[in-house]
Amino acid sequence: MKILILCTGNSCRSQMAQSFLSSFDHQLGVFSAGTEPAEKVNENAIAVMEEVGIDLSDAYPKSVERYLDKDWDYVITVCGGANETCPAFAGKVKHRLHIGFDDPAAVTGSEDFVLNEFRRIRNEIKNRFYAFYIEEIKKQELPKCCCED
């Protein structure tokens, strides 16, 4: 199964979502990209993911352009509030979903406050993508009962 997680900068939320979803099932082909990729993955995203045992230090933002000619089982956008425009994906997709999150890179305040917001959003991403994995991915893998049509 091939899954593309899409946002604008590919520097926080999509990177976290890709890492979590990959950690739930190593047989999934999970990728992430942005329509306007940032120069690098956000340092706070790297730090809060390290806290839960996931290393993003070698990750880098990628352009959606590299994935347009591929077939996808799912393309999932993760942009959040009204201040953002979710990117559209023009490639071949079986299922398009939106699982939105606040942008932690837009948070301002003290260093502690910003890191706590990154943690909050990290935890939301983990929980919602785990629910997606159980409810959508694992459900497709269950064999039909012999008495079902």
N, C-alpha and C positions, 0 to 999 in steps of 0.2 A: 504494500500500500504506500502511495506517495502523497505526502502532505506538504503544502507550502503555506507558511505563515507570513503574512504580508502587513507591512505598515509603511510609514513614510520614511523614517531615517534608518531603520534596522539597527538601532544602537542600544535599545533597552528591552521593551516589551516583547518584540518578536524573537529576539535572541533568547530571552528567558523562557518563553513558551516553547521554542524549538528544543532547548536543553531539557526542560521538564518532560515534554512528550517523548523525546528520544530515551530518556531514562526509564519511562514506564514500560517501554517495549523496544528492545534493540533491533527488532526485525522491521520496524517501521522505517521508511525513508522520509525523514523530516528535514525540511530546508526552510530557511527564512530569507527574506529580501525586503528591500525598500524601494519606493519610487524615486526618492531623493536621498540616497544613502549618505549617512554621516561619514566623517573622516575615520572615526574609530568607535569601538563600543564604549559606552559611557562607563567611566571608572567606578561610579557608585553601583552600577549594575553588576560589574565584575566583583566588587566587594561583597554585595549582599548574596550573590550566588555562591561565592566561596564559603560563606557562612553555613550553607546547607550542603556543602560538599561537591558543588559543581564548578568546574574550572572554565571560565570564559576568557582567560587571558590570551588565548591564541585566536579567538573569534574575531571576525571583522565584518563590517557592513558590506552587503552585496546588492547589486542592482537587480531589480525584477527583470530587466532585459535578458539576463542570462537564462531565464526560465520560461520565457514566452513560448518557445517551440516544443515544450514538454507536455505530456498528458498528466493530469493530476486527479487523484481521487477526491481530495479536499483542498480548497484554498480558503484560508481563514484569515480575515482581517482582525486586527487587535487594537486599532485606534479607538479613542474614547470619546471625549466630550464634544460639545458643540463647536469648540474652537478649532477642531481638526476636521479635515476632509479625508475620509477613508479612501484609499486608492482603489481603483478598479483594476481587475485583471482580465486581459483580453485573450488569454490562452485557453486551452481545452481543459474543462473542469467538469467533473461529475457532480460535485456538491460544493456550493459556496455558502460559507457561514461567516457570521460576524460575532466575535466574542470580545466586547470592548472593555478597555481599561483606561483609567486616568493615565496621563503621561507623567511619569516620575521626573523626567528631565525638565519639566516646566515648573516644578515645585521650587518655591523660594523660601528662605528662612535660615535659621541656624543650621549648622552642619548636622547636629543631632536630629533636628526636625526633618531635614531632607532625607537623611539615611533611614529614619523611621518610616517615611512615606515610601521609599524604595522597598523596604521590607514588607510593608502592608501590601503594596501592589505585587511584589514577588509572591507573597502568600496567596493572594487572590488568583494570580495566574496559575500557580500550582494546583489549587483546588478546582478551579473551573476547567482546566485542561485535563485533570484527572477524571472529573465527571464526564467530560467529552469522550475521553478514552474508554471509560466503562460503558457509557450509554450508547455510543456510536460505533467505536472500533470493535470492542469485545463482543458486542451484540451481533455484529456481522459474522463473527467467527463461530458462533454457536451452531451446532448441527440441528437440523429440523428433526422433530420427533417423528417416529415412524407412522404415527396416526395423523399427522398434519398434511394438508394438501399443499 
